[in-house]
Amino acid sequence: MSNLFNITAINQEILIFLAIDVAVAIVLLTAMRFISGVSAKVNTKDELAKEDNFAFGISVAGSIAALGIVLSGAITGESAPSYQLEAIGMFAYGLFGLLLIKLGRFVHDKLALNKLNKMEQIRQRNITVGIVDAASVIATAIVIRAVLIWVDGLSIYTFVAIFSGFIVSQVMLVLVTRIRETHYARNNQHDSMQEAFVDGQIALALRYSGQIISTALAVTAASYFLIYSPETIIENLLGWLVFGMAMTVLVSLLTGFAKRIILFGINRFEEVDQQHNVGVAAIEMAISIAIAMILTGLMA
């Protein structure tokens, strides 16, 4: 009987921690919706319900999903010693993650997709750009989540480590975007991938989304090999960057091989780049993410 009371007490404590985490998460997720409206300089209610701007809806959905991914990293691990510290930690990590997601979108706009005005395209209902925007913030969130799980405790050093992981993710996403642009230009008579996004090529957006999300998953593999230490932040940053690059190359090679086998007999570049075949592009996206998840799972 005493064991039953102990189990009941433990379950009640877990439920309280769960209620705290869920409450903080809902507050932050709601805030993300309105912050997205402020960033786009629109009223979210009007844009979603009256104007029926699907591109804006996809962009907001990506932001909410990204914040949810980050918050799942904040929840993972042992509970705090008290309810107050749990609420403070959850809110602090969540708010910091929200800020990094917005900062990551800014970096992606200015450095990766620097030849188009992403927010203006979304306001003009460009679904292709909405998809790309959603994928970019989700990719950033995947790396932030991995770093949240990797660090230990709640101190200035953990926030420095999280920001370091964020920097690595942005460097890798910009590099991959430039490589993808070069490949696209080589296969399409030097056309611009960013101009293709502006022209509304959804198939191309899906393939690109798979590539940057798989890159983010590859970068997270560093958390399985590096041991967190507040005294070695610089070494950890370099370690994440080196592992991220190595894993990105490996994932890219394996993904290319898998696509040739799975899509045997199909000219992927012609179908996606020229005929805008959304079905083939969706399969490419799925293959990219699947290979990255399998490989990182094996690393774990």
C-alpha positions in Angstrom: 0.0 0.0 0.0 2.9 2.4 0.8 4.4 1.7 -2.6 1.0 2.7 -4.2 1.0 6.0 -2.3 4.6 6.7 -3.3 3.8 6.0 -7.0 0.7 8.3 -6.7 2.8 11.1 -5.2 5.4 10.7 -8.0 2.7 10.8 -10.7 1.1 13.9 -9.1 4.5 15.6 -9.2 5.1 14.6 -12.8 1.7 15.9 -13.7 2.4 19.3 -12.1 5.7 19.6 -14.0 3.9 18.6 -17.2 1.2 21.3 -16.6 3.9 23.9 -16.1 5.7 23.0 -19.3 2.6 22.8 -21.3 1.3 26.2 -20.0 4.6 27.9 -20.8 4.7 26.2 -24.2 1.2 27.4 -25.1 2.1 31.0 -24.1 5.2 31.0 -26.2 3.5 29.3 -29.2 0.8 31.9 -29.1 3.4 34.7 -28.9 5.1 33.2 -32.0 1.9 33.7 -34.0 1.6 37.4 -33.2 5.4 38.0 -33.5 5.2 36.5 -37.0 2.5 39.0 -37.8 4.6 41.9 -36.5 7.6 40.7 -38.5 5.5 40.5 -41.7 3.8 43.8 -40.8 0.3 42.2 -41.1 -2.6 41.4 -38.9 -2.5 37.6 -38.4 -6.2 37.3 -38.0 -7.0 39.2 -41.2 -4.1 37.6 -43.2 -5.1 34.1 -42.2 -8.9 34.2 -42.1 -9.9 37.1 -44.4 -7.2 37.3 -46.9 -6.7 33.5 -46.9 -2.9 34.0 -47.5 -1.8 30.4 -47.6 1.9 31.4 -47.9 1.7 33.4 -44.7 -0.1 30.4 -43.0 2.7 28.0 -44.1 5.3 30.5 -42.8 3.6 30.8 -39.4 3.1 27.0 -39.2 6.8 26.6 -39.8 7.6 29.0 -37.0 5.2 27.4 -34.6 6.6 23.9 -35.4 10.1 25.2 -35.0 9.4 26.6 -31.6 7.7 23.3 -30.6 10.9 21.5 -31.6 13.0 23.8 -29.5 10.6 23.5 -26.5 10.8 19.7 -26.8 14.6 20.0 -26.2 14.0 22.2 -23.2 11.6 19.6 -21.7 13.9 16.6 -22.3 16.0 15.6 -19.4 15.6 15.7 -15.6 13.0 18.1 -14.0 14.2 21.1 -12.1 14.5 20.9 -8.3 11.3 23.0 -7.8 8.3 24.1 -9.8 9.5 27.7 -9.9 12.8 26.7 -11.4 11.1 24.4 -13.9 8.9 27.3 -15.1 11.9 29.7 -15.2 14.0 27.3 -17.1 11.3 26.4 -19.6 10.4 30.0 -20.2 14.1 31.1 -20.5 15.0 28.4 -23.0 11.8 28.8 -24.9 12.2 32.6 -25.2 15.8 32.3 -26.1 14.9 29.7 -28.7 12.2 32.0 -30.1 14.7 34.8 -30.5 17.2 32.5 -32.2 14.5 31.3 -34.6 13.7 34.9 -35.6 17.4 35.7 -35.8 17.9 32.6 -38.0 15.1 33.7 -40.3 16.9 37.1 -40.6 20.2 35.4 -41.4 18.6 33.1 -43.9 16.9 36.1 -45.6 20.0 38.3 -45.7 22.8 35.8 -46.4 21.3 32.6 -47.8 18.4 33.9 -49.9 19.8 37.4 -50.3 18.4 37.9 -53.8 14.8 37.9 -52.9 12.6 39.7 -50.4 11.1 36.8 -48.5 8.6 38.7 -46.4 7.3 40.6 -49.4 6.9 37.4 -51.4 5.0 35.9 -48.6 2.7 38.9 -48.4 2.2 38.5 -52.1 1.0 34.9 -51.5 4.0 33.1 -52.9 3.5 29.6 -51.5 6.9 28.5 -52.7 8.7 31.1 -50.6 6.4 30.2 -47.7 7.6 26.6 -47.9 11.2 27.6 -48.0 10.8 30.0 -45.1 9.1 27.3 -43.0 11.8 24.7 -43.8 14.6 27.2 -42.9 13.2 27.9 -39.4 12.6 24.2 -38.8 16.1 23.4 -39.8 17.4 26.0 -37.3 15.2 24.6 -34.6 16.5 21.1 -35.1 20.0 22.2 -34.2 18.9 24.3 -31.3 17.0 21.3 -29.9 20.0 19.1 -30.1 22.2 21.7 -28.3 19.5 22.1 -25.6 19.6 18.3 -24.9 23.4 18.4 -25.1 24.1 21.1 -22.5 23.6 20.7 -18.8 22.2 23.1 -16.2 20.9 26.7 -16.6 23.7 29.2 -16.7 25.3 31.8 -18.9 27.5 29.1 -20.3 24.6 27.0 -21.5 23.2 30.0 -23.4 26.6 30.6 -24.9 26.8 27.0 -26.0 23.3 27.2 -27.5 24.2 30.3 -29.4 27.4 28.6 -30.7 25.3 25.8 -32.0 23.0 28.3 -33.7 26.0 29.9 -35.4 27.2 26.6 -36.7 23.7 25.8 -38.1 23.5 29.1 -39.9 27.0 28.7 -41.4 26.0 25.2 -42.7 22.6 26.4 -44.1 24.3 29.2 -46.0 27.0 26.9 -47.4 24.4 24.3 -48.5 22.3 27.0 -50.1 25.2 28.2 -52.1 26.1 24.7 -53.2 22.5 24.0 -54.2 22.4 27.2 -56.2 25.6 26.2 -58.0 24.2 22.8 -58.9 20.9 24.3 -60.0 22.6 26.9 -62.3 24.9 24.2 -63.8 21.9 22.0 -64.6 19.6 24.8 -65.9 21.7 27.0 -68.2 22.9 29.2 -65.4 19.4 30.1 -64.2 19.0 31.4 -60.6 17.4 29.1 -58.0 16.2 32.1 -56.0 14.5 33.5 -59.1 12.8 30.1 -59.5 11.5 30.5 -56.0 10.1 33.9 -56.9 8.5 32.3 -60.0 6.6 29.9 -57.7 8.3 26.6 -58.4 6.9 24.5 -55.5 8.7 21.3 -56.6 12.1 23.1 -56.3 11.1 24.4 -52.9 10.3 20.9 -51.6 13.6 19.5 -52.7 15.5 22.4 -51.2 13.5 22.0 -48.0 14.6 18.4 -47.7 18.2 19.4 -48.3 18.4 22.0 -45.6 16.5 19.9 -43.0 18.7 16.9 -43.7 21.7 19.3 -43.2 20.4 20.3 -39.8 19.9 16.7 -38.8 23.5 16.0 -39.9 24.9 18.8 -37.8 23.2 17.4 -34.7 25.4 14.3 -34.9 28.1 16.4 -33.1 26.2 16.1 -29.9 26.9 12.3 -29.8 30.7 12.8 -30.0 31.4 15.9 -28.0 31.1 16.2 -24.2 29.7 19.5 -23.0 32.0 21.5 -20.8 31.6 25.2 -19.8 35.3 25.6 -20.0 35.7 24.5 -23.6 33.1 26.5 -25.5 35.5 27.5 -28.3 36.6 23.9 -28.8 33.0 22.8 -28.8 32.1 25.4 -31.4 34.9 24.2 -33.7 33.9 20.6 -33.0 30.3 21.2 -34.0 31.5 22.9 -37.1 33.9 20.2 -38.2 31.5 17.3 -37.4 28.7 19.2 -39.0 30.6 19.6 -42.3 31.8 16.0 -42.3 28.3 14.7 -41.6 26.8 17.0 -44.2 29.1 15.6 -46.9 28.4 12.1 -45.8 24.6 12.6 -45.8 24.8 14.3 -49.2 26.8 11.4 -50.7 24.5 8.7 -49.2 21.4 10.7 -50.2 22.6 11.1 -53.8 23.2 7.3 -54.0 19.8 6.5 -52.4 18.0 8.8 -54.8 19.6 7.1 -57.8 18.5 3.7 -56.6 15.0 4.6 -55.4 14.2 6.9 -58.4 15.9 4.7 -60.9 14.9 5.5 -64.5 13.6 9.0 -63.6 15.5 12.1 -64.7 15.2 13.9 -61.4 16.6 17.2 -62.6 14.4 17.3 -65.6 11.3 16.4 -63.6 11.8 18.8 -60.8 13.7 21.7 -62.4 12.0 21.9 -65.7 8.7 20.1 -65.4 8.0 21.1 -61.8 7.0 17.6 -60.8 5.9 18.0 -57.2 5.6 14.3 -56.7 9.2 13.5 -57.5 10.3 16.5 -55.5 8.4 15.3 -52.5 10.1 11.9 -52.8 13.5 13.6 -53.0 12.6 15.5 -49.9 11.5 12.4 -48.0 14.7 10.5 -49.0 17.0 13.4 -47.9 15.3 13.6 -44.5 15.1 9.8 -44.1 18.8 9.2 -44.8 19.8 11.9 -42.4 17.6 10.6 -39.6 18.8 7.0 -40.1 22.5 8.1 -40.2 22.2 10.3 -37.1 20.2 7.5 -35.4 23.1 5.1 -36.0 25.6 7.7 -34.6 23.6 7.8 -31.4 
